[in-house]
């Protein structure tokens, strides 16, 4: 038997009282499918199922409603503003068994527990996505589907382990109590805001459950009015949870939700989590003087904060299993604002940095001297692809002098050198047949004296002899602009040109082992200028 109803165009009909619904459904023991399409408020239906939440689920006094029910479809999309729904929440047909259609012939009362757990998991996930959009998705609904399903759902603690601290206290407490000690996934959802009692409440909840927190996402409210928007979050760690270990924490993210946050310079926090596997930091870094080992940490992402080698090196050294690391210091043009010497004599000296599992390392906008400090102690990781966006504004920051000083510590592990130029951006790098590479990017890099062409700078750097083990030289110009200049190094078109033949010759003499040279000039541009310069080199 199936029951199907659809809301008419002249307005929705109202469901009767829960007791009447329950009475009617008890008279339909063979009901298999129940569809309610276009009903504006289905709370009364759920209350009919939910009238015995705290009582025994199966008894003579309270018989199971619809023991043969295999499908319950609820569609109230007519009354929900689709513009408020995220793309992954637009499925308005809420079929409890839509993902397990091959089990539709089995009534709820006889479904195995593992199938019911999967159904319950989908339903709880759906509720989490829709909780703020319609009162029809009240928290009671996750308990009110069917007695048998509800029983399995309540007895499955893992379904209740994701908790938002901005939820109503009774909902948060409901989830917390049903989690029954399982590892928790906590998010603040900007709950750390201007109100002191909210910050205290968040700190209390985290402290009380610190032994069972598996993932923690902390963000603060953009309405915080302070010169240092991360100050309150830093206080939360230093005063409440920074000195207490998280024994089960595997994933942690600490960030803000707005782009116009005041830039911070070296804001630090402390966290102890020996099981940590991934870490995301926004506008803050870990304090290098209080770092504890992270033997399982494989992924780090840091952005929107000024930093230096004294903060980066201890962090990398504390993560021997590190595979992926991205640090965006957002320091373009502002390197002089951070005191790179503030940790001197406060942290232990690290002479060797070994990251054998490293696959990708990216650091944006770091002064080349700080990068050089990393290169001096970084041991070779054959599969690692490393990218550094270099800055520098001193009198000695000539790229032709910087490249040899940076590459001399690593070049023995590579057999190819390349240079790529795209509009006023240049990238110089090393690579090997094993797959690893190092790339140094320069954008708006101030050089002393007259501005020079990127290829000119490369061949001047090669003349120093730092690359005498290189076997392949790759030169690539990715610009698509028409060539507008007449001479060498014309800057009006942004096209990088090969330097004078004498400079090329000087650079090539410093590459005694080179067996292959490749040069890709920009498209739609005559090749004569580049080829002449290359072949005229003696």
Buried (B, 14 or more C-beta within 10 A) or exposed (E): EEBEEEBEEEEBEEBBEBEEBBEEBBEBBEBBBBBBBBBBBBBBBBBBBBBBEEEEBEEEEBEBBBBBBBBBBBBBBBEBEEEEBEEEBEEBEBBBBBEBEEBBEBBBBEBEEEBBBBBBBBBBEBBBBBBEBBEBBBBBBBBBBBBBBBBBBBBBBBBBBBBBBBBEEEBBEBBBEBBEEBBBBBBBBBBBBBEEEBBEBBBEBBEEBBBBBBBBBBBBBBEBEEEBBBBBBBBBBBEBBBEEBBEBBBBBBBBBEEEEBEBBBBBBBBBBBBBBBBBBBBBBBBBBEBBEEBEBBBBBBBBBBBBBBBBBBBBBBBBBBBBBBBBBBBBEEBBEEBEBEEBEEEBEEBEEBBBEBBBBBBBBBBBBBBBBBBBBBBEBBEEBBBBBBBBBEEEEBBBBBBBBBBBBBBBEBBBBBBBBBBBBBBBBBBBBEEEBBBBBBBBEBBBEEEEBBBBBBBBBBBBBEBBEBBBBBBBBBBBEBEBEEEEBBBEEBBBBBBBBBEBBBBBBEBBEEBEEEEBEBBEEBEEEBBEEBBEEBE
